[in-house]
Amino acid sequence: MALKGAGKRIEVSDEDQRELERIVRAASSEVRMVERARIVLAASEGLTTEQIAARVGCGERMVKKWRPRYARHGIEGLKDAPRSGAAVDARPADQGAVDRQGLHASGE
């Protein structure tokens, strides 16, 4: 009888193991990449979905998303997929007008 929530053990190469551990340790790593790396490392130990979620501190749905993505695409699969649609411009639409007003107000 299979364990409830048991996922297929993920095979992780020695090279990927080192890279995943580097991601987890590096202070400069994005939090979401650290979480994904920890999921994969736990899955490589053969832990169940429930056990991985408890260890990593995430939901089972998150484990069920990233374990197969790594299995299919390797470490590249842990990166965010490109989003559709136009890129968002973070500047206010009238930023140029505000800058010009500021210059004129100070006499420059």
Protein Blocks (a to p, Z undefined) as FASTA:
>chain_A
ZZehiacdddddfklmmmmmmmmmpmkbcfklmmmmmmmmmmmnopafklmmmmnopafk
lmmmmmmmmmmnommlmpccddedjdddfbdfklmmmmmmmmmmnoZZ
